[in-house]
């Protein structure tokens, strides 16, 4: 049997990618491809888990039982998404505990949007509508990601994110059509979350060093700027429908391109938040560290029970 050299292996690997054949865990893959996926999928998992924190803060303060039940279900979904994605990183040979420790040490990043505080009930609407809406724009193309386990996990994640986005939009719509105070609350939430939501797509294409290679490998299907533009075009119309104003004085529709032109994003703010200097960075990581430390006895008990059952079964 002929042993292929690295050049031939890379060529055959890229041929599979170009022909939209999924790469599976036992297939040969370049180390750079594997490491890119571990970084991206683990950061995606961290974002799902950290994203539970700003919403979990409002479960006990939801305005009625229906809202409480829906928000609780949503936070539960986010925990499940994190578990799917941590499992996907393990298919690439990564250790789950190591990836979580990377989050706690600051080595690994997560979506910058979750480092902003949730100050009112309307923020639950803004997060569902804007943050989950941006996530859907990002994640639907991942259902066609070249790596099989990631693509398959994203099918279920996107179905649930679609529910989250509708739930958020309904909250904003109810508030926007309520009392003047409720509409002001909705507008305030939109004002605070609009620009951070645009930052969720990552830096502009010129400043995104990994995008080009990820698109060649079909991990990504669209560039950061293309996805951001799709989000703006869709969301401006939704805001107008419920009577809210996008907080961008430079926003205007360009008939020639058929797209909205929007103002300059404050990239200095984005990079400061990514570096750990956002309003809630320390609070979020402290909460995750505390959760791991306080849950240690549960994990130890589960492992002891599993070992005891294995001994009993073998006897």
N, C-alpha and C positions, 0 to 999 in steps of 0.2 A: 504494500500500500504506500503510495507516494505521500511524503510528508511535505506540506505546504510551508513555504517561507512566509515571513511577516508581510511582505509586499503582496503576495498572492492572497493571503488571508484577508488583508484589508480590502483588496479589490473585490473579492467574493462577498464580503460583508456589505460593502457599499452597493453592490449589485442587488442584494436582497432589499436594502433600504429603498433603492430607486424603483424596485418592482413592487413596493408596498407589501413585502413579506415581513411579518412580525418577527422580531428578535425575541427569543425565549431564554429563560435563565440558563439552560445548559448549552446554549449556542456560543460559539466563539464570538467575542466582541473586543474591540480595542480597549485598552485600559482607560484611555481618556473618555470614551463613551460611557463606560461603567461609572467612573468617578463623577462625570457630569450628571448622570442620572441619580446617583446617591445624593449628591449635593442638592439637586432640584427637588427630588421627591421627599427627602428628609425635611427640607425647608418648608415644603408644602404641608407636610404632616405637622410640623411645629406651628405653622400658621393656623391650622384647624384647631389645635388644642389651645393655643394662646387666645384664639378668637372666641373661645367660650367665656373668657373672663369678663370683658366689658358687658356682655349680655347677661351672664349669670348674676351680675350685680342688680339686675332689674326683675328677676323672677318673683321675688317676694313683694315687689312694689308695682306689679302690673295692675292696671286699672280695674280689671274684672277677672272672673274665673276663666273665661274663654281665652283671654289674652295670656293669662298665666300658663294655661295648658299648652297653648301653641308655642309660646316662647320656651317652655321647658322641653317640648318635643324638638324644637330647633337646636337647642344647646346639646341635647342628647345626640342628634344627628352629627353635629360637629365632632363630638367625641368619637363616634363611629368612623367618620372620615379619617381622623387621625390614625385610628387603628388599622384601617385598610392600607394607608400609605406607609406607615411604619413596617407593615408586613411586606409591602412591595419593595422597600429598601433591603429587607432581609433576603429577598430572592437574588439580590445582587451581591450577597456576601457581607453586607454591612451588619454590625451588631446593633440591635435596637438601643440597648443601654448606652452604648458609646455615642450614638447620635443624640440621645436625650442629654447626656452630659455635655456634649458640644453646645447645645442650646443654653444650658445653665451657665456654662463658662463664658458665653459670649462669642465663641468661635463660629457657631452657626447662626444664621439670621432667620427672620420670619417676616411676614408682611408688615410693612411700616404702619399701615392703617390702624393696627391694634394698639398702638402706643398713644392714641388720643382718648381722652376721657369721655364717658357717656354722662352728660349732665342732666338730661331730661328724658321723659318717656318717648318723646319724638325721635330721640337718637336711635331707639330700637327700629323705628321706621326707616330712618336714614341709612342705618347699617344694612337692613334687609334690602332696601331698594337700590342703594348706591354700591355698597361694598359687595354684597352678594351678586348684584347685577354685573359689576366689574369682574368678579370671580367667574361668572358664567361665560363672559366674553373670552376670558383667558383659558377656561377649562374645557369648553366644548371641543375646540380643536385638539385637545389632549386625548380625546376619545379615539383619535386616529394616530396617536403617538406610535413611533416605530417599536417601542418596547411593550411587548404584550401585556404583562401584569399591570403596568401603569395604565395602559389604555383601557383595559377591562375594568379596573377599579373606578376609573373616571366616569364610566357610563352610569353607574349607580349614584356617584357623587353629584353629577350634573343634574340628574332627575330630582334629587333632594334639594340642591341649590336653587332650582327653578321654583320649588315650593317656597323657599326662604325669601326669594326675591318678590314673589307675589304677596307674601305676608307683609313684607316691609312696605311695599307700595300701597297696600290697603290701609295700613296705619297712617301713612302720610296723606292719603286721599281723605280719610275720615277727619283728620285734624285740619286739613286745608279747607274742608267744607263745614267745619264746626264754628265755634265762637271766634271772634277776633283774636282773643288770647291764644286759642288753640292754633289758629293759622299762623300767628307770630311764632309760636313754639316750633311748628313745622319748618317755617322759613329759616329760623335760627339754626336748626339742625342741618338743613341743607347748606346754609352758609358755611358752617364749620366743617362739614364732611366732603364738600364738593372737591376742593383741591387735593386733599389727601387721597380721595378715591381715584383721581387722575394719576396720582403718583404710584398707585398700586401696580400699574403696568410696567414699572421699572423705568430706568433712564431712557433718554432718547436714543434712537438707533445708533447715532454717531458715538455715543458714550457707553454702549452696551457691548463689552468685549466678547461675550459668549454667544450672542444671538446668531451670528452668521454660521458658526459651526453647528449649533443646535438645529438650525433650519436645514442645513445640509444633511444632517443625520435624521431629520424629520421627527426630532423630539418636539420641536416647535414647528408650527405651520405658518404663523404670521409674525411679523415684527412687532415690537413694543408699540411703535408709533401707529401702525395700522390698527392694532387692537384698540388703542386709546381713541382713535378717530371714530371707530365703529361705536364705541361706548358713548361718546359725546353726541353723535348723530341720533342715536336711539333715545338717550335720556333727556335731551332738550325738549323733544316732542312730548315726552311723558310729563315733564314738569309743567309745560304749557297746558296740558290737558286738565291738571288739577289746580291750576291757578297759582303756581309757585314760580319764583324768578331765579334763574341761574345766576349766582353771584360773580359775574364776569362782565365788566363793562365793555370789553373788547369782543364779546361774542357776536358774531354775525354770520348770516347764511351766504355762501358764495354760490351763485347760480351756475357759474361756469363749471366748477368742480362737482357741484351737488353735495358739498359737505359744509359743515359749520367750521368757521375759523374761530379759534379760541385764544385767550390770552396766554402770556408766558407763565409757565409753572415755576414756582420758587424751588429750584433744585438745591439751593443751599439748605433749605429746611429739610428736604428729603434726605440729603446725605447726613445731616446732623442727627436725624431720627434713626437712620440706619446704623450710625456709629454708636447709638445708645444714649443719645442726649435728648430724646423726645420727652413729652410731658409725663408719660407713664411707663417708660422702658424699665426702670428699676422696679417699679411696683409689679409689673407683669412677670419679670424673671424671678423676683422674690417669691411670688405666689406659686410659681411652678416648682421652685426648689423646695418650698415648704410642703407642697403636695407630695413630692417624692419622699421626703424625709418622714412625713406623718403616715404615709402609706406603706412604709417599709415592713411593718409587722404583718400587714395583710399579705404581701407578696411572700414573706418568709413562711407564714402559716399555710398558704396555698402550696408552696413547694414541699413543705413537710408532709402535708396531706397526700400530695401526689406520690411522694416517695413511699409513704406508708401503704398506700393502695397498691403500688407496684409490687412491694414485698409480699403483701397478702395474696395478690393474684398469682405470683410465682410459686408461693407455698401451696 
